[in-house]
Amino acid sequence: MTASLTKRELEILSLIAQELTSVQIANYLNIRISTVESHRRNMFKKLQVQSVVGLVIEALKQGWIKS
């Protein structure tokens, strides 16, 4: 899969992989929770996954995050 993620999506993905909740991510990045959720939905669509686990697995495969 060769989907490309934005810099912000990669940043959020890294925080998701660190087990932060949407509320924690929003507070950390000083953005709205709805913005975090929107980025998460966009990543699900781009990467064709159904869950956060699938999102993290694909990110590991692509080398976007490290285990």
All heavy atoms as a GROMACS GRO file, in nm:
protein
  534
    1MET      N    1   0.085  -0.118   0.000
    1MET     CA    2   0.000   0.000   0.000
    1MET      C    3   0.089   0.124   0.000
    1MET      O    4   0.184   0.132   0.075
    1MET     CB    5  -0.088  -0.004   0.125
    1MET     CG    6  -0.182   0.111   0.135
    1MET     SD    7  -0.300   0.091   0.269
    1MET     CE    8  -0.368  -0.067   0.232
    2THR      N    9   0.057   0.220  -0.082
    2THR     CA   10   0.142   0.338  -0.094
    2THR      C   11   0.063   0.466  -0.068
    2THR      O   12   0.082   0.566  -0.135
    2THR     CB   13   0.207   0.344  -0.233
    2THR    OG1   14   0.102   0.346  -0.331
    2THR    CG2   15   0.302   0.230  -0.257
    3ALA      N   16  -0.024   0.464   0.032
    3ALA     CA   17  -0.097   0.584   0.068
    3ALA      C   18  -0.001   0.684   0.129
    3ALA      O   19   0.097   0.647   0.193
    3ALA     CB   20  -0.207   0.549   0.168
    4SER      N   21  -0.028   0.810   0.106
    4SER     CA   22   0.057   0.911   0.168
    4SER      C   23  -0.024   0.986   0.274
    4SER      O   24  -0.140   1.019   0.252
    4SER     CB   25   0.113   1.008   0.065
    4SER     OG   26   0.009   1.084   0.007
    5LEU      N   27   0.038   1.008   0.386
    5LEU     CA   28  -0.027   1.079   0.496
    5LEU      C   29   0.038   1.216   0.510
    5LEU      O   30   0.156   1.234   0.479
    5LEU     CB   31  -0.011   1.001   0.627
    5LEU     CG   32  -0.070   0.861   0.631
    5LEU    CD1   33  -0.050   0.800   0.770
    5LEU    CD2   34  -0.218   0.860   0.596
    6THR      N   35  -0.041   1.310   0.558
    6THR     CA   36   0.012   1.444   0.581
    6THR      C   37   0.102   1.443   0.704
    6THR      O   38   0.101   1.348   0.784
    6THR     CB   39  -0.102   1.545   0.604
    6THR    OG1   40  -0.169   1.511   0.727
    6THR    CG2   41  -0.199   1.548   0.488
    7LYS      N   42   0.178   1.549   0.720
    7LYS     CA   43   0.265   1.563   0.836
    7LYS      C   44   0.183   1.554   0.965
    7LYS      O   45   0.222   1.487   1.060
    7LYS     CB   46   0.340   1.695   0.828
    7LYS     CG   47   0.436   1.719   0.942
    7LYS     CD   48   0.507   1.851   0.927
    7LYS     CE   49   0.594   1.878   1.049
    7LYS     NZ   50   0.655   2.010   1.045
    8ARG      N   51   0.068   1.619   0.967
    8ARG     CA   52  -0.018   1.618   1.086
    8ARG      C   53  -0.074   1.479   1.111
    8ARG      O   54  -0.080   1.434   1.226
    8ARG     CB   55  -0.131   1.720   1.072
    8ARG     CG   56  -0.221   1.728   1.193
    8ARG     CD   57  -0.145   1.769   1.318
    8ARG     NE   58  -0.174   1.906   1.347
    8ARG     CZ   59  -0.120   1.974   1.446
    8ARG    NH1   60  -0.033   1.917   1.527
    8ARG    NH2   61  -0.150   2.098   1.466
    9GLU      N   62  -0.115   1.410   1.006
    9GLU     CA   63  -0.165   1.273   1.022
    9GLU      C   64  -0.057   1.182   1.079
    9GLU      O   65  -0.085   1.101   1.168
    9GLU     CB   66  -0.216   1.218   0.888
    9GLU     CG   67  -0.347   1.280   0.845
    9GLU     CD   68  -0.386   1.244   0.703
    9GLU    OE1   69  -0.300   1.203   0.623
    9GLU    OE2   70  -0.506   1.260   0.670
   10LEU      N   71   0.065   1.196   1.031
   10LEU     CA   72   0.175   1.116   1.084
   10LEU      C   73   0.201   1.148   1.231
   10LEU      O   74   0.229   1.058   1.311
   10LEU     CB   75   0.302   1.138   1.001
   10LEU     CG   76   0.299   1.078   0.860
   10LEU    CD1   77   0.419   1.126   0.780
   10LEU    CD2   78   0.295   0.927   0.866
   11GLU      N   79   0.189   1.274   1.265
   11GLU     CA   80   0.208   1.315   1.404
   11GLU      C   81   0.100   1.252   1.493
   11GLU      O   82   0.130   1.197   1.600
   11GLU     CB   83   0.202   1.468   1.412
   11GLU     CG   84   0.234   1.527   1.545
   11GLU     CD   85   0.240   1.680   1.539
   11GLU    OE1   86   0.180   1.741   1.450
   11GLU    OE2   87   0.303   1.736   1.628
   12ILE      N   88  -0.024   1.258   1.448
   12ILE     CA   89  -0.135   1.199   1.524
   12ILE      C   90  -0.120   1.048   1.530
   12ILE      O   91  -0.143   0.986   1.634
   12ILE     CB   92  -0.270   1.243   1.464
   12ILE    CG1   93  -0.291   1.392   1.493
   12ILE    CG2   94  -0.385   1.157   1.518
   12ILE    CD1   95  -0.411   1.454   1.425
   13LEU      N   96  -0.080   0.988   1.420
   13LEU     CA   97  -0.058   0.843   1.416
   13LEU      C   98   0.046   0.800   1.519
   13LEU      O   99   0.028   0.701   1.590
   13LEU     CB  100  -0.017   0.801   1.276
   13LEU     CG  101   0.011   0.655   1.252
   13LEU    CD1  102  -0.108   0.568   1.291
   13LEU    CD2  103   0.045   0.633   1.106
   14SER      N  104   0.153   0.876   1.530
   14SER     CA  105   0.256   0.846   1.628
   14SER      C  106   0.201   0.853   1.770
   14SER      O  107   0.231   0.768   1.854
   14SER     CB  108   0.372   0.944   1.611
   14SER     OG  109   0.467   0.926   1.713
   15LEU      N  110   0.117   0.950   1.796
   15LEU     CA  111   0.057   0.964   1.929
   15LEU      C  112  -0.044   0.854   1.957
   15LEU      O  113  -0.053   0.804   2.070
   15LEU     CB  114  -0.006   1.103   1.943
   15LEU     CG  115   0.094   1.219   1.938
   15LEU    CD1  116   0.022   1.352   1.928
   15LEU    CD2  117   0.188   1.216   2.057
   16ILE      N  118  -0.118   0.813   1.855
   16ILE     CA  119  -0.210   0.700   1.869
   16ILE      C  120  -0.132   0.575   1.906
   16ILE      O  121  -0.172   0.499   1.994
   16ILE     CB  122  -0.291   0.677   1.739
   16ILE    CG1  123  -0.393   0.789   1.719
   16ILE    CG2  124  -0.360   0.541   1.740
   16ILE    CD1  125  -0.461   0.788   1.582
   17ALA      N  126  -0.018   0.555   1.840
   17ALA     CA  127   0.065   0.437   1.866
   17ALA      C  128   0.123   0.439   2.008
   17ALA      O  129   0.159   0.334   2.062
   17ALA     CB  130   0.178   0.429   1.764
   18GLN      N  131   0.128   0.558   2.068
   18GLN     CA  132   0.173   0.570   2.206
   18GLN      C  133   0.058   0.555   2.306
   18GLN      O  134   0.073   0.581   2.423
   18GLN     CB  135   0.242   0.706   2.227
   18GLN     CG  136   0.369   0.722   2.148
   18GLN     CD  137   0.425   0.862   2.160
   18GLN    OE1  138   0.435   0.918   2.268
   18GLN    NE2  139   0.462   0.920   2.046
   19GLU      N  140  -0.058   0.514   2.253
   19GLU     CA  141  -0.178   0.486   2.331
   19GLU      C  142  -0.245   0.610   2.390
   19GLU      O  143  -0.318   0.601   2.488
   19GLU     CB  144  -0.151   0.384   2.442
   19GLU     CG  145  -0.106   0.249   2.391
   19GLU     CD  146  -0.093   0.146   2.501
   19GLU    OE1  147  -0.195   0.115   2.565
   19GLU    OE2  148   0.020   0.100   2.524
   20LEU      N  149  -0.224   0.725   2.328
   20LEU     CA  150  -0.294   0.844   2.372
   20LEU      C  151  -0.436   0.843   2.317
   20LEU      O  152  -0.459   0.797   2.205
   20LEU     CB  153  -0.222   0.971   2.325
   20LEU     CG  154  -0.114   1.026   2.418
   20LEU    CD1  155   0.003   0.930   2.430
   20LEU    CD2  156  -0.068   1.161   2.370
   21THR      N  157  -0.529   0.893   2.395
   21THR     CA  158  -0.668   0.904   2.351
   21THR      C  159  -0.683   1.028   2.264
   21THR      O  160  -0.594   1.114   2.260
   21THR     CB  161  -0.763   0.917   2.472
   21THR    OG1  162  -0.736   1.043   2.538
   21THR    CG2  163  -0.746   0.802   2.570
   22SER      N  164  -0.796   1.039   2.199
   22SER     CA  165  -0.822   1.157   2.116
   22SER      C  166  -0.819   1.284   2.200
   22SER      O  167  -0.768   1.387   2.155
   22SER     CB  168  -0.958   1.144   2.046
   22SER     OG  169  -0.953   1.042   1.950
   23VAL      N  170  -0.872   1.277   2.321
   23VAL     CA  171  -0.871   1.393   2.411
   23VAL      C  172  -0.728   1.431   2.446
   23VAL      O  173  -0.691   1.550   2.440
   23VAL     CB  174  -0.953   1.364   2.540
   23VAL    CG1  175  -0.936   1.476   2.641
   23VAL    CG2  176  -1.099   1.342   2.507
   24GLN      N  177  -0.646   1.334   2.478
   24GLN     CA  178  -0.506   1.361   2.512
   24GLN      C  179  -0.430   1.418   2.392
   24GLN      O  180  -0.350   1.510   2.407
   24GLN     CB  181  -0.437   1.234   2.562
   24GLN     CG  182  -0.488   1.187   2.696
   24GLN     CD  183  -0.438   1.048   2.732
   24GLN    OE1  184  -0.432   0.960   2.646
   24GLN    NE2  185  -0.402   1.028   2.858
   25ILE      N  186  -0.456   1.362   2.274
   25ILE     CA  187  -0.390   1.411   2.152
   25ILE      C  188  -0.431   1.555   2.125
   25ILE      O  189  -0.348   1.641   2.095
   25ILE     CB  190  -0.422   1.320   2.031
   25ILE    CG1  191  -0.358   1.182   2.052
   25ILE    CG2  192  -0.372   1.384   1.901
   25ILE    CD1  193  -0.404   1.077   1.953
   26ALA      N  194  -0.560   1.582   2.137
   26ALA     CA  195  -0.610   1.718   2.114
   26ALA      C  196  -0.546   1.817   2.210
   26ALA      O  197  -0.503   1.926   2.169
   26ALA     CB  198  -0.762   1.720   2.128
   27ASN      N  199  -0.537   1.780   2.335
   27ASN     CA  200  -0.474   1.868   2.434
   27ASN      C  201  -0.326   1.887   2.404
   27ASN      O  202  -0.274   1.998   2.411
   27ASN     CB  203  -0.493   1.812   2.576
   27ASN     CG  204  -0.635   1.825   2.625
   27ASN    OD1  205  -0.710   1.912   2.582
   27ASN    ND2  206  -0.674   1.738   2.716
   28TYR      N  207  -0.257   1.780   2.370
   28TYR     CA  208  -0.114   1.785   2.342
   28TYR      C  209  -0.084   1.875   2.221
   28TYR      O  210   0.012   1.952   2.222
   28TYR     CB  211  -0.060   1.644   2.318
   28TYR     CG  212   0.086   1.636   2.290
   28TYR    CD1  213   0.179   1.645   2.393
   28TYR    CD2  214   0.134   1.620   2.160
   28TYR    CE1  215   0.316   1.638   2.368
   28TYR    CE2  216   0.270   1.612   2.134
   28TYR     CZ  217   0.360   1.622   2.239
   28TYR     OH  218   0.495   1.616   2.213
   29LEU      N  219  -0.167   1.864   2.117
   29LEU     CA  220  -0.144   1.940   1.994
   29LEU      C  221  -0.217   2.074   1.992
   29LEU      O  222  -0.206   2.149   1.895
   29LEU     CB  223  -0.186   1.857   1.872
   29LEU     CG  224  -0.107   1.728   1.850
   29LEU    CD1  225  -0.166   1.650   1.733
   29LEU    CD2  226   0.041   1.758   1.826
   30ASN      N  227  -0.295   2.098   2.098
   30ASN     CA  228  -0.374   2.221   2.108
   30ASN      C  229  -0.470   2.237   1.989
   30ASN      O  230  -0.474   2.342   1.925
   30ASN     CB  231  -0.282   2.343   2.122
   30ASN     CG  232  -0.356   2.463   2.176
   30ASN    OD1  233  -0.452   2.451   2.252
   30ASN    ND2  234  -0.312   2.581   2.135
   31ILE      N  235  -0.540   2.128   1.959
   31ILE     CA  236  -0.642   2.128   1.854
   31ILE      C  237  -0.771   2.070   1.912
   31ILE      O  238  -0.771   2.016   2.023
   31ILE     CB  239  -0.597   2.049   1.729
   31ILE    CG1  240  -0.565   1.903   1.764
   31ILE    CG2  241  -0.478   2.117   1.662
   31ILE    CD1  242  -0.527   1.816   1.644
   32ARG      N  243  -0.877   2.078   1.838
   32ARG     CA  244  -1.006   2.026   1.884
   32ARG      C  245  -1.010   1.875   1.872
   32ARG      O  246  -0.948   1.816   1.782
   32ARG     CB  247  -1.119   2.088   1.803
   32ARG     CG  248  -1.125   2.240   1.820
   32ARG     CD  249  -1.235   2.298   1.742
   32ARG     NE  250  -1.360   2.254   1.807
   32ARG     CZ  251  -1.478   2.300   1.779
   32ARG    NH1  252  -1.492   2.390   1.684
   32ARG    NH2  253  -1.585   2.257   1.842
   33ILE      N  254  -1.087   1.813   1.960
   33ILE     CA  255  -1.106   1.668   1.957
   33ILE      C  256  -1.164   1.627   1.822
   33ILE      O  257  -1.123   1.526   1.764
   33ILE     CB  258  -1.196   1.621   2.073
   33ILE    CG1  259  -1.128   1.651   2.206
   33ILE    CG2  260  -1.226   1.472   2.061
   33ILE    CD1  261  -1.222   1.642   2.326
   34SER      N  262  -1.258   1.706   1.771
   34SER     CA  263  -1.320   1.673   1.642
   34SER      C  264  -1.216   1.674   1.529
   34SER      O  265  -1.228   1.598   1.433
   34SER     CB  266  -1.434   1.769   1.611
   34SER     OG  267  -1.388   1.903   1.605
   35THR      N  268  -1.115   1.757   1.541
   35THR     CA  269  -1.008   1.760   1.440
   35THR      C  270  -0.927   1.632   1.446
   35THR      O  271  -0.893   1.574   1.342
   35THR     CB  272  -0.917   1.883   1.462
   35THR    OG1  273  -0.998   2.001   1.458
   35THR    CG2  274  -0.808   1.891   1.357
   36VAL      N  275  -0.897   1.586   1.566
   36VAL     CA  276  -0.825   1.460   1.583
   36VAL      C  277  -0.906   1.346   1.522
   36VAL      O  278  -0.853   1.264   1.446
   36VAL     CB  279  -0.795   1.430   1.732
   36VAL    CG1  280  -0.732   1.292   1.748
   36VAL    CG2  281  -0.706   1.537   1.791
   37GLU      N  282  -1.035   1.342   1.552
   37GLU     CA  283  -1.122   1.237   1.499
   37GLU      C  284  -1.131   1.243   1.347
   37GLU      O  285  -1.135   1.140   1.280
   37GLU     CB  286  -1.262   1.247   1.562
   37GLU     CG  287  -1.264   1.216   1.710
   37GLU     CD  288  -1.221   1.074   1.742
   37GLU    OE1  289  -1.245   0.983   1.660
   37GLU    OE2  290  -1.162   1.053   1.850
   38SER      N  291  -1.132   1.363   1.293
   38SER     CA  292  -1.136   1.379   1.147
   38SER      C  293  -1.008   1.324   1.083
   38SER      O  294  -1.014   1.251   0.982
   38SER     CB  295  -1.152   1.527   1.112
   38SER     OG  296  -1.150   1.546   0.973
   39HIS      N  297  -0.894   1.355   1.142
   39HIS     CA  298  -0.767   1.302   1.091
   39HIS      C  299  -0.767   1.149   1.100
   39HIS      O  300  -0.723   1.080   1.009
   39HIS     CB  301  -0.648   1.358   1.169
   39HIS     CG  302  -0.612   1.498   1.132
   39HIS    ND1  303  -0.573   1.535   1.005
   39HIS    CD2  304  -0.608   1.611   1.206
   39HIS    CE1  305  -0.546   1.664   1.002
   39HIS    NE2  306  -0.568   1.713   1.124
   40ARG      N  307  -0.818   1.097   1.211
   40ARG     CA  308  -0.822   0.952   1.230
   40ARG      C  309  -0.909   0.886   1.121
   40ARG      O  310  -0.868   0.788   1.060
   40ARG     CB  311  -0.877   0.920   1.369
   40ARG     CG  312  -0.873   0.774   1.404
   40ARG     CD  313  -0.942   0.745   1.536
   40ARG     NE  314  -0.890   0.821   1.645
   40ARG     CZ  315  -0.832   0.768   1.753
   40ARG    NH1  316  -0.823   0.638   1.765
   40ARG    NH2  317  -0.786   0.846   1.849
   41ARG      N  318  -1.026   0.943   1.096
   41ARG     CA  319  -1.115   0.888   0.991
   41ARG      C  320  -1.047   0.894   0.854
   41ARG      O  321  -1.054   0.799   0.776
   41ARG     CB  322  -1.247   0.965   0.986
   41ARG     CG  323  -1.347   0.925   1.091
   41ARG     CD  324  -1.485   0.986   1.065
   41ARG     NE  325  -1.481   1.131   1.050
   41ARG     CZ  326  -1.484   1.219   1.151
   41ARG    NH1  327  -1.489   1.174   1.276
   41ARG    NH2  328  -1.481   1.348   1.129
   42ASN      N  329  -0.979   1.004   0.826
   42ASN     CA  330  -0.908   1.017   0.698
   42ASN      C  331  -0.800   0.912   0.683
   42ASN      O  332  -0.782   0.854   0.575
   42ASN     CB  333  -0.848   1.157   0.684
   42ASN     CG  334  -0.954   1.264   0.664
   42ASN    OD1  335  -1.067   1.236   0.626
   42ASN    ND2  336  -0.917   1.387   0.695
   43MET      N  337  -0.728   0.885   0.791
   43MET     CA  338  -0.623   0.782   0.786
   43MET      C  339  -0.684   0.644   0.765
   43MET      O  340  -0.630   0.563   0.691
   43MET     CB  341  -0.538   0.786   0.914
   43MET     CG  342  -0.445   0.905   0.920
   43MET     SD  343  -0.332   0.900   1.061
   43MET     CE  344  -0.440   0.944   1.196
   44PHE      N  345  -0.798   0.616   0.830
   44PHE     CA  346  -0.866   0.487   0.809
   44PHE      C  347  -0.898   0.468   0.661
   44PHE      O  348  -0.874   0.362   0.605
   44PHE     CB  349  -0.996   0.480   0.889
   44PHE     CG  350  -0.980   0.448   1.036
   44PHE    CD1  351  -0.856   0.428   1.094
   44PHE    CD2  352  -1.092   0.439   1.116
   44PHE    CE1  353  -0.844   0.398   1.229
   44PHE    CE2  354  -1.081   0.408   1.251
   44PHE     CZ  355  -0.957   0.388   1.307
   45LYS      N  356  -0.951   0.574   0.599
   45LYS     CA  357  -0.987   0.566   0.458
   45LYS      C  358  -0.864   0.550   0.369
   45LYS      O  359  -0.860   0.466   0.281
   45LYS     CB  360  -1.065   0.690   0.415
   45LYS     CG  361  -1.205   0.695   0.469
   45LYS     CD  362  -1.275   0.823   0.426
   45LYS     CE  363  -1.409   0.836   0.496
   45LYS     NZ  364  -1.471   0.966   0.467
   46LYS      N  365  -0.763   0.632   0.392
   46LYS     CA  366  -0.642   0.628   0.310
   46LYS      C  367  -0.572   0.492   0.319
   46LYS      O  368  -0.521   0.442   0.219
   46LYS     CB  369  -0.543   0.736   0.353
   46LYS     CG  370  -0.582   0.876   0.312
   46LYS     CD  371  -0.476   0.975   0.359
   46LYS     CE  372  -0.511   1.117   0.318
   46LYS     NZ  373  -0.405   1.212   0.360
   47LEU      N  374  -0.568   0.436   0.440
   47LEU     CA  375  -0.496   0.310   0.461
   47LEU      C  376  -0.586   0.189   0.449
   47LEU      O  377  -0.539   0.075   0.460
   47LEU     CB  378  -0.427   0.312   0.598
   47LEU     CG  379  -0.325   0.426   0.617
   47LEU    CD1  380  -0.267   0.423   0.757
   47LEU    CD2  381  -0.214   0.416   0.513
   48GLN      N  382  -0.715   0.211   0.428
   48GLN     CA  383  -0.813   0.103   0.410
   48GLN      C  384  -0.811   0.005   0.528
   48GLN      O  385  -0.798  -0.116   0.509
   48GLN     CB  386  -0.790   0.031   0.278
   48GLN     CG  387  -0.802   0.122   0.159
   48GLN     CD  388  -0.769   0.055   0.028
   48GLN    OE1  389  -0.727  -0.061   0.023
   48GLN    NE2  390  -0.788   0.126  -0.080
   49VAL      N  391  -0.820   0.062   0.649
   49VAL     CA  392  -0.824  -0.019   0.770
   49VAL      C  393  -0.953   0.011   0.845
   49VAL      O  394  -1.018   0.112   0.820
   49VAL     CB  395  -0.701   0.005   0.861
   49VAL    CG1  396  -0.573  -0.038   0.791
   49VAL    CG2  397  -0.692   0.150   0.906
   50GLN      N  398  -0.988  -0.078   0.938
   50GLN     CA  399  -1.115  -0.067   1.009
   50GLN      C  400  -1.100  -0.029   1.156
   50GLN      O  401  -1.198  -0.001   1.222
   50GLN     CB  402  -1.190  -0.201   1.001
   50GLN     CG  403  -1.216  -0.248   0.860
   50GLN     CD  404  -1.313  -0.157   0.787
   50GLN    OE1  405  -1.413  -0.113   0.845
   50GLN    NE2  406  -1.285  -0.127   0.662
   51SER      N  407  -0.976  -0.034   1.208
   51SER     CA  408  -0.958  -0.010   1.351
   51SER      C  409  -0.824   0.057   1.376
   51SER      O  410  -0.738   0.065   1.287
   51SER     CB  411  -0.962  -0.143   1.426
   51SER     OG  412  -0.849  -0.222   1.392
   52VAL      N  413  -0.806   0.101   1.500
   52VAL     CA  414  -0.680   0.162   1.539
   52VAL      C  415  -0.568   0.058   1.531
   52VAL      O  416  -0.456   0.090   1.493
   52VAL     CB  417  -0.691   0.222   1.681
   52VAL    CG1  418  -0.555   0.268   1.731
   52VAL    CG2  419  -0.789   0.337   1.682
   53VAL      N  420  -0.599  -0.065   1.564
   53VAL     CA  421  -0.499  -0.172   1.554
   53VAL      C  422  -0.451  -0.184   1.410
   53VAL      O  423  -0.331  -0.190   1.383
   53VAL     CB  424  -0.555  -0.306   1.605
   53VAL    CG1  425  -0.457  -0.419   1.578
   53VAL    CG2  426  -0.587  -0.298   1.753
   54GLY      N  427  -0.544  -0.186   1.316
   54GLY     CA  428  -0.507  -0.192   1.174
   54GLY      C  429  -0.425  -0.072   1.132
   54GLY      O  430  -0.330  -0.084   1.054
   55LEU      N  431  -0.459   0.043   1.186
   55LEU     CA  432  -0.386   0.166   1.157
   55LEU      C  433  -0.241   0.154   1.203
   55LEU      O  434  -0.148   0.183   1.128
   55LEU     CB  435  -0.456   0.282   1.228
   55LEU     CG  436  -0.420   0.423   1.191
   55LEU    CD1  437  -0.453   0.452   1.046
   55LEU    CD2  438  -0.493   0.520   1.282
   56VAL      N  439  -0.222   0.107   1.324
   56VAL     CA  440  -0.087   0.093   1.380
   56VAL      C  441  -0.008  -0.015   1.305
   56VAL      O  442   0.110   0.004   1.275
   56VAL     CB  443  -0.092   0.066   1.531
   56VAL    CG1  444   0.046   0.032   1.586
   56VAL    CG2  445  -0.151   0.187   1.605
   57ILE      N  446  -0.073  -0.126   1.273
   57ILE     CA  447  -0.005  -0.233   1.199
   57ILE      C  448   0.044  -0.181   1.064
   57ILE      O  449   0.159  -0.205   1.025
   57ILE     CB  450  -0.096  -0.356   1.181
   57ILE    CG1  451  -0.115  -0.427   1.315
   57ILE    CG2  452  -0.041  -0.452   1.076
   57ILE    CD1  453  -0.222  -0.535   1.313
   58GLU      N  454  -0.040  -0.108   0.993
   58GLU     CA  455   0.000  -0.054   0.863
   58GLU      C  456   0.112   0.048   0.878
   58GLU      O  457   0.205   0.051   0.798
   58GLU     CB  458  -0.120   0.009   0.792
   58GLU     CG  459  -0.092   0.049   0.650
   58GLU     CD  460  -0.050  -0.065   0.558
   58GLU    OE1  461  -0.097  -0.180   0.577
   58GLU    OE2  462   0.032  -0.040   0.468
   59ALA      N  463   0.106   0.129   0.982
   59ALA     CA  464   0.211   0.227   1.007
   59ALA      C  465   0.344   0.159   1.035
   59ALA      O  466   0.449   0.206   0.990
   59ALA     CB  467   0.172   0.317   1.124
   60LEU      N  468   0.342   0.048   1.108
   60LEU     CA  469   0.464  -0.028   1.133
   60LEU      C  470   0.518  -0.086   1.003
   60LEU      O  471   0.640  -0.079   0.977
   60LEU     CB  472   0.437  -0.140   1.234
   60LEU     CG  473   0.420  -0.097   1.379
   60LEU    CD1  474   0.360  -0.210   1.461
   60LEU    CD2  475   0.551  -0.049   1.436
   61LYS      N  476   0.430  -0.143   0.921
   61LYS     CA  477   0.472  -0.200   0.793
   61LYS      C  478   0.538  -0.095   0.704
   61LYS      O  479   0.636  -0.123   0.634
   61LYS     CB  480   0.352  -0.259   0.718
   61LYS     CG  481   0.300  -0.388   0.774
   61LYS     CD  482   0.182  -0.434   0.689
   61LYS     CE  483   0.115  -0.557   0.745
   61LYS     NZ  484  -0.006  -0.593   0.668
   62GLN      N  485   0.482   0.027   0.706
   62GLN     CA  486   0.533   0.134   0.620
   62GLN      C  487   0.658   0.200   0.678
   62GLN      O  488   0.721   0.282   0.611
   62GLN     CB  489   0.425   0.240   0.598
   62GLN     CG  490   0.303   0.191   0.523
   62GLN     CD  491   0.334   0.152   0.381
   62GLN    OE1  492   0.423   0.208   0.317
   62GLN    NE2  493   0.260   0.057   0.328
   63GLY      N  494   0.689   0.170   0.804
   63GLY     CA  495   0.804   0.232   0.868
   63GLY      C  496   0.779   0.373   0.918
   63GLY      O  497   0.873   0.448   0.946
   64TRP      N  498   0.651   0.411   0.929
   64TRP     CA  499   0.617   0.544   0.976
   64TRP      C  500   0.635   0.558   1.126
   64TRP      O  501   0.655   0.668   1.176
   64TRP     CB  502   0.474   0.579   0.939
   64TRP     CG  503   0.452   0.592   0.791
   64TRP    CD1  504   0.541   0.634   0.697
   64TRP    CD2  505   0.332   0.563   0.720
   64TRP    NE1  506   0.484   0.632   0.572
   64TRP    CE2  507   0.354   0.589   0.582
   64TRP    CE3  508   0.206   0.520   0.758
   64TRP    CZ2  509   0.258   0.572   0.486
   64TRP    CZ3  510   0.108   0.501   0.661
   64TRP    CH2  511   0.134   0.528   0.527
   65ILE      N  512   0.624   0.445   1.197
   65ILE     CA  513   0.647   0.441   1.341
   65ILE      C  514   0.735   0.321   1.371
   65ILE      O  515   0.742   0.229   1.291
   65ILE     CB  516   0.516   0.435   1.423
   65ILE    CG1  517   0.435   0.312   1.388
   65ILE    CG2  518   0.435   0.562   1.406
   65ILE    CD1  519   0.313   0.288   1.474
   66LYS      N  520   0.797   0.324   1.485
   66LYS     CA  521   0.882   0.210   1.526
   66LYS      C  522   0.817   0.140   1.644
   66LYS      O  523   0.751   0.202   1.726
   66LYS     CB  524   1.020   0.261   1.565
   66LYS     CG  525   1.091   0.332   1.450
   66LYS     CD  526   1.239   0.329   1.469
   66LYS     CE  527   1.317   0.404   1.366
   66LYS     NZ  528   1.271   0.413   1.233
   67SER      N  529   0.840   0.008   1.651
   67SER     CA  530   0.779  -0.069   1.759
   67SER      C  531   0.857  -0.055   1.889
   67SER      O  532   0.966  -0.007   1.892
   67SER     CB  533   0.772  -0.216   1.721
   67SER     OG  534   0.901  -0.266   1.693
   0.00000   0.00000   0.00000
